[in-house]
Amino acid sequence: MTNFVSKMAALLAVSGLAAALASSPLRADQRLSKDTGPTSAACDAHAKGSVAWTACVGAASAKMSDEERFYAGYWLAKNGQYEQALGYLTLAQTKDERVLTYIGFATRKLGRVDEALPLYSRALAINPNYVVARAYLGEAFLTKGEPGRARAELDEIAQRCGASCPAYVDLKSHIADYEAAASKG
């Protein structure tokens, strides 16, 4: 894979496809550990989505594994590059709860909330304990002006991982911000 990455980097440099660098995935020797990011210290030294990070992780390929596609899509989505993220995430042949959740996340962030809702539901049908999907579903409900449904997801998260887990804390903060904004009218 390193040879492949070198060849793709050279091709990109020669052809001047700088835009392609903005949507590059990881090297084969890197792996994602359940939503915490890459374990490669070399690439983690760079800001996710930066030119240096992109150069570190290499160029896109049809030969990428689903894990690599998820990794690339995850970090692109987390860095606001939602269209590029969808380009990777939708290529994944295995649509597990993580992939579906981040397709939903990127879709919602692009303003297509109604399209995101069934993606979160599908993720939760696969794994009802995947609290990340529940938190993003709660955020989607807030976007739709349905804070009661967001609070229901918050309660579900509390039952599954407690009131101190990151998904709970994050959604609780979003609900508080929503309610504060609503009270200001």
Buried (B, 14 or more C-beta within 10 A) or exposed (E): BEEBBEEBBEEBEEEEEEEBBBBBBBBBEBEBEEBEBBEBEEBBEBEBBEEEBBBBBBBBBEEBBBBBBBBBBBBBBBBEBBEBBBBBBBBBEEBBBBBBBBBBBBBBBBEEBEEBBEBBEBBBEBBEEBBBBBBBBBBBBBBEEEBEBBBBBBEBBBEBBEEEBEBBEBBBEBBEEBBEEEEEE
